[in-house]
Amino acid sequence: MDILTFWNQMTANPLLFIAVVLTLGVILVNGWTDAPNAIATCVVTRCMPPRAAILMAAVCNFLGVFVMTLLNAKVAETITKMVDFGDDPDKAIIALSAALFAIVLWATLAWVFGIPTSESHALIAGLTGSAIALNNGLAGVNGGEWVKVLYGIVVSVVLGFGLGWLVCKAVTKAFFHVERRKTEPIFKYAQIGGAAYSAFMHGAQDGQKFMGIIYLCVFMSKGESLPSNIQIPLWLMAVCSIVMGLGTAMGGKKIIKSVGMDMVKLEKYQGFSADLAASTSLLLCSVFSLPVSTTHAKTMSIMGVGAVKRISAINFGVVKEMVLTWVLTFPGCGLVGFLMTKLFMMLFT
């Protein structure tokens, strides 16, 4: 699918145009609520200024999407096969648009309160609620693909915390007899590399999910099923990365503060440990086609790093707010998606 064909399809079909615009809106919101997690530790430990970190995140997001899609596009396929919006292309696009609108609404509210919600799980919840509303039941939900999300939550939480603790413990022991002042330059550049790795893996995970939704919009508008192997064009990767980078530049500072400063006070070696642990968790999940949240992996790795020094180093007040948001995302965003779909169907059919 070349960009000219895509544009002609959008301009010829107003419903498709609206759905794609809403998808780009979700990507933009992801940029200011989810992508900042990748660079939060690097910024708060003063390894990089915010603007440079945001630019690096945008480039690495694109590279993550590009490389991982070439190697394994299964994350995108999992997302697109989770739900079935039926055979009526107009109703399907309206329902999908309602789900995307619900995700933007939910994520924006979380951003207003500075809580790093997960757009990955908001996306899954919104699509599921919308499919249930359209089919008046669970017939439109693919349980086999949905269960991968539950696996992803457990795996990302356990891996994030466990690897955060192990990496930080190993770093602490390795540099135990080295003067702290001498390690500062080492961990400054190591953390920049770790943040780039985090941004790369964020693109590999979240970029694939949202590009999969754009593909779903196109094929649904024509009443066709998705092909077995999704071939995502380079221009679409670039567009999604640019939009995500703009979102990070617009509103990422609140989330950077919540993740990098409020939860645990980090030093450079701790920031590096958290970045390495979270990114490795995302990589392992991507290899096994599990759609997971960058927010979960990063925040849990920071908690694991904080636990190396002492459990009390973790601000459990902030952690409680985050966990509550995660727990509420599935029923909350799912309900909003359900109600928005019912409303959109009344208005546009």
C-alpha positions in Angstrom: 0.0 0.0 0.0 1.6 3.2 -1.2 0.9 6.6 0.4 -1.0 7.9 -2.6 -3.4 4.9 -2.7 -3.9 5.3 1.0 -4.7 9.0 0.7 -7.2 8.4 -2.1 -8.9 5.7 -0.1 -9.2 8.1 2.9 -10.5 11.1 0.9 -13.1 8.8 -0.9 -14.4 7.4 2.4 -15.2 10.0 5.2 -15.7 7.2 7.8 -12.2 5.8 7.0 -10.8 9.4 7.2 -12.3 9.9 10.7 -11.0 6.5 11.9 -7.5 7.2 10.7 -7.4 10.7 12.2 -8.6 9.2 15.6 -5.9 6.6 15.4 -3.3 9.3 14.8 -4.9 11.1 17.8 -4.3 7.9 19.9 -0.7 7.8 18.8 -0.3 11.5 19.7 -1.7 10.8 23.2 0.6 7.8 23.5 3.5 10.1 22.8 2.7 12.4 25.7 1.6 9.7 28.2 3.5 6.5 27.3 6.6 7.3 25.3 8.1 9.6 28.0 8.5 6.5 30.2 11.4 5.4 27.9 13.4 8.6 28.5 12.2 9.5 32.0 15.2 8.2 34.0 17.7 9.7 31.5 16.2 13.2 31.9 15.8 13.2 35.7 19.3 12.1 36.3 20.5 14.9 34.0 22.2 12.7 31.5 20.3 14.4 28.7 18.3 17.6 28.4 14.6 17.1 27.7 14.6 18.3 24.1 17.6 16.1 23.1 16.0 13.1 24.8 12.7 13.7 23.0 14.4 13.8 19.7 16.4 10.7 20.4 13.1 9.0 21.5 11.4 9.9 18.2 14.3 8.5 16.1 14.6 5.3 18.2 10.8 4.8 18.1 11.0 4.8 14.4 14.0 2.4 14.3 12.2 0.1 16.8 9.1 0.0 14.6 11.1 -0.5 11.4 13.5 -3.2 12.7 11.0 -5.2 14.8 8.4 -5.2 12.1 10.9 -6.6 9.6 11.8 -9.3 12.2 8.5 -10.1 13.8 5.1 -8.3 13.1 3.2 -10.7 15.3 2.4 -8.0 18.0 0.4 -6.0 15.3 -1.3 -9.2 14.2 -2.3 -10.1 17.8 -4.0 -6.7 18.3 -5.9 -6.8 15.0 -7.2 -10.3 15.6 -8.4 -9.7 19.2 -11.8 -8.5 18.1 -14.3 -9.0 15.2 -16.4 -6.0 14.2 -18.6 -8.0 11.7 -19.1 -7.9 8.0 -20.8 -4.5 7.6 -17.9 -2.1 6.8 -19.8 1.1 7.8 -20.8 -0.2 11.2 -17.4 -1.7 11.7 -15.6 1.6 11.1 -18.1 3.5 13.3 -17.5 1.1 16.1 -13.8 1.3 15.7 -13.9 5.1 15.7 -15.9 5.0 18.9 -13.3 2.8 20.5 -10.5 5.1 19.4 -12.4 8.2 20.7 -12.8 6.4 24.1 -9.1 5.7 24.3 -8.2 9.4 23.6 -10.6 10.5 26.3 -9.4 8.0 28.9 -5.7 8.7 28.2 -6.2 12.5 28.3 -7.8 12.4 31.7 -4.9 10.3 33.0 -2.4 12.8 31.6 -4.3 15.7 33.3 -3.6 14.0 36.6 0.0 13.2 35.7 -0.6 9.4 36.0 1.3 7.2 33.5 -1.5 5.1 32.1 -1.0 2.4 29.5 -2.3 3.2 26.0 -1.6 -0.4 25.1 -4.2 -1.6 27.6 -6.5 1.3 26.9 -6.4 0.3 23.3 -7.2 -3.3 24.1 -10.0 -2.4 26.5 -11.5 0.2 24.2 -11.6 -2.3 21.2 -13.0 -5.0 23.4 -15.8 -2.8 24.8 -16.7 -1.6 21.3 -16.8 -5.1 19.9 -19.1 -6.2 22.7 -21.4 -3.3 22.1 -21.6 -3.9 18.4 -22.2 -7.7 18.7 -24.4 -7.4 21.9 -22.2 -9.9 23.6 -18.8 -11.6 23.6 -19.2 -13.2 20.1 -16.8 -10.5 18.7 -14.0 -11.1 21.2 -11.3 -13.6 20.3 -10.4 -15.2 23.7 -7.3 -17.0 22.3 -5.7 -13.7 21.4 -7.0 -11.8 24.4 -5.4 -14.2 26.9 -2.0 -13.1 25.5 -2.7 -9.7 27.0 -3.1 -11.3 30.4 0.1 -13.2 30.0 1.8 -10.0 28.9 0.8 -8.2 32.1 2.1 -10.9 34.4 5.3 -11.4 32.4 6.1 -7.7 32.1 5.4 -7.0 35.8 7.5 -10.0 37.1 10.3 -9.5 34.5 10.4 -5.7 35.0 10.8 -5.9 38.8 13.0 -9.0 38.8 15.4 -7.8 36.1 15.5 -4.3 37.7 16.6 -5.8 41.0 19.1 -8.2 39.4 20.8 -5.7 37.1 21.0 -3.0 39.8 22.4 -5.6 42.3 25.0 -6.7 39.7 26.0 -3.2 38.9 26.3 -2.3 42.6 28.6 -5.3 43.3 30.7 -4.7 40.1 31.4 -1.1 41.1 31.5 -1.5 44.9 35.2 -0.6 45.2 35.2 2.1 42.6 35.0 5.7 43.7 31.5 7.1 43.0 32.9 10.2 41.3 34.8 8.1 38.7 31.6 6.1 37.8 29.6 9.2 36.9 30.8 9.6 33.3 30.5 5.9 32.7 26.9 5.7 33.8 26.0 9.0 32.1 26.8 7.5 28.7 25.5 4.1 29.6 22.2 5.6 30.6 21.9 7.5 27.3 22.4 4.1 25.6 19.8 2.5 27.9 17.3 5.3 27.2 17.8 4.8 23.4 17.3 1.1 23.9 14.0 1.8 25.9 12.7 4.1 23.2 13.6 1.6 20.5 11.6 -1.1 22.3 8.7 1.3 22.9 8.5 1.8 19.2 8.8 -2.0 18.6 5.8 -2.7 20.9 3.4 0.3 20.7 4.3 1.4 17.2 3.3 -2.0 15.9 0.0 -1.9 17.8 -1.2 1.4 16.3 0.0 0.7 12.8 -2.0 -2.5 13.0 -5.1 -0.5 13.9 -4.6 1.7 10.8 -4.3 -1.4 8.6 -7.5 -2.7 10.3 -9.3 0.6 9.4 -8.3 0.3 5.7 -9.4 -3.3 5.3 -12.6 -3.0 7.3 -13.7 0.0 5.2 -13.5 -2.3 2.2 -15.3 -5.1 3.9 -12.2 -7.3 3.7 -10.3 -9.4 6.2 -6.7 -8.6 7.0 -4.1 -10.7 5.2 -2.3 -13.4 7.2 1.0 -11.5 7.0 0.8 -7.7 7.6 3.3 -5.8 5.4 3.7 -2.3 7.0 5.1 0.3 4.6 8.0 2.5 5.5 6.1 5.8 5.1 3.5 4.6 7.7 6.3 3.8 10.2 7.7 7.3 9.7 4.3 9.0 10.1 3.5 7.1 13.3 7.0 7.9 14.7 6.7 11.6 13.9 3.3 11.9 15.5 4.4 10.0 18.6 7.5 12.3 18.9 5.3 15.4 18.6 3.1 14.0 21.5 6.2 13.5 23.7 7.3 17.0 23.0 3.9 18.5 23.8 3.2 16.9 27.1 5.8 14.4 28.3 7.2 16.4 31.3 4.4 15.4 33.7 4.9 11.7 33.1 8.7 12.1 33.3 8.3 13.7 36.7 5.9 10.9 37.9 8.0 8.0 36.7 11.5 9.4 37.1 11.3 11.6 40.2 8.2 10.9 42.3 8.3 7.1 42.5 12.0 6.6 43.4 14.9 9.1 43.6 17.3 7.7 41.1 21.1 8.0 40.6 22.7 7.5 37.2 23.7 3.8 37.8 20.1 3.1 39.0 18.6 4.8 35.9 20.8 2.7 33.7 19.8 -0.5 35.5 16.1 0.4 35.2 16.4 1.2 31.4 18.3 -2.0 30.7 15.9 -4.2 32.7 12.7 -2.6 31.2 14.0 -2.7 27.6 15.1 -6.3 27.9 11.6 -7.2 29.3 10.0 -5.6 26.3 12.4 -7.3 23.9 11.6 -10.8 25.4 7.8 -10.1 25.2 8.1 -8.9 21.6 10.0 -12.1 20.6 7.1 -14.2 22.0 4.4 -11.9 20.4 3.0 -10.7 23.7 1.5 -7.2 23.6 2.7 -5.5 26.7 2.9 -2.0 28.2 6.1 0.1 28.3 4.6 1.8 31.3 4.3 -1.5 33.2 7.8 -2.7 32.3 9.5 0.7 33.1 7.8 1.4 36.4 8.2 -2.1 37.7 11.9 -2.0 36.8 12.3 1.3 38.7 10.7 -0.3 41.7 13.0 -3.3 41.4 16.0 -0.9 41.3 14.7 1.0 44.3 14.2 -2.2 46.3 18.0 -3.0 46.0 18.8 -0.2 48.4 15.7 -0.7 50.6 12.0 -1.2 50.1 11.3 2.2 51.8 13.1 4.0 49.0 10.0 3.4 46.9 7.2 6.0 47.2 4.3 3.6 47.5 1.8 6.5 47.4 2.7 7.1 43.8 2.9 3.4 43.1 -0.6 3.0 44.5 -2.0 5.6 42.1 -0.3 3.9 39.1 -1.6 0.5 40.0 -5.1 1.8 40.6 -5.0 3.4 37.1 -3.8 0.1 35.6 -6.5 -1.9 37.3 -9.2 0.6 36.3 -8.1 0.8 32.7 -9.6 -2.4 31.5 -13.1 -2.0 33.0 -13.1 1.8 32.7 -11.9 2.3 29.2 -13.8 -0.8 28.1 -17.0 0.7 29.5 -16.3 4.0 27.8 -15.7 2.2 24.5 -19.0 0.3 25.0 -21.0 3.4 25.7 -19.3 5.5 22.9 -20.1 2.7 20.4 -23.8 2.6 21.4 -23.8 6.4 21.1 -22.0 6.5 17.7 -24.4 3.8 16.4 -27.4 5.9 17.4 -26.0 9.0 15.8 -24.4 7.7 12.5 -26.5 4.7 11.5 
